[in-house]
Amino acid sequence: PVVRLRHPMIPDMQLSLRVLDVSIGGCALFLPDDVPPLDPGVLMNGVQLELDADTRLLCSLRLQHVTSINPDSHGVRLGCEMLNAGSEGLRGLQRYIDQTQKRRKLMALE
């Protein structure tokens, strides 16, 4: 899963960031070291969240916190609150979360 957005401080810079975790209220993204940093509190509009071939939604993200993962990861974790996803987008997100949890349970049984 990825998010596609423009860097809020450098509008000409298009970003594609890996989604580390997702919930109904937000997501965690991986920001590589070679991308200019983002500051907590920044609002990112026009974000395309692509979870799989069937689950895509347009939303805004507010950066809540930036966390160092470990030195070998060569990047940081961005904790984001999801805003303006719309009811249809939230329903699709809930279906994706439900399906992912079911798959994890089945894999744990094997």
Sequence and secondary structure as in RCSB ss.txt:
>XXXX:A:sequence
PVVRLRHPMIPDMQLSLRVLDVSIGGCALFLPDDVPPLDPGVLMNGVQLELDADTRLLCSLRLQHVTSINPDSHG
VRLGCEMLNAGSEGLRGLQRYIDQTQKRRKLMALE
>XXXX:A:secstr
 EEEEEETTEEEEEEEEEEEEEETTEEEEEEETTS    TT EEEEEEEEEETTEEEEEEEEEEEEEE  GGG E
EEEEEEEE  HHHHHHHHHHHHHHHHHHHHHHHH 
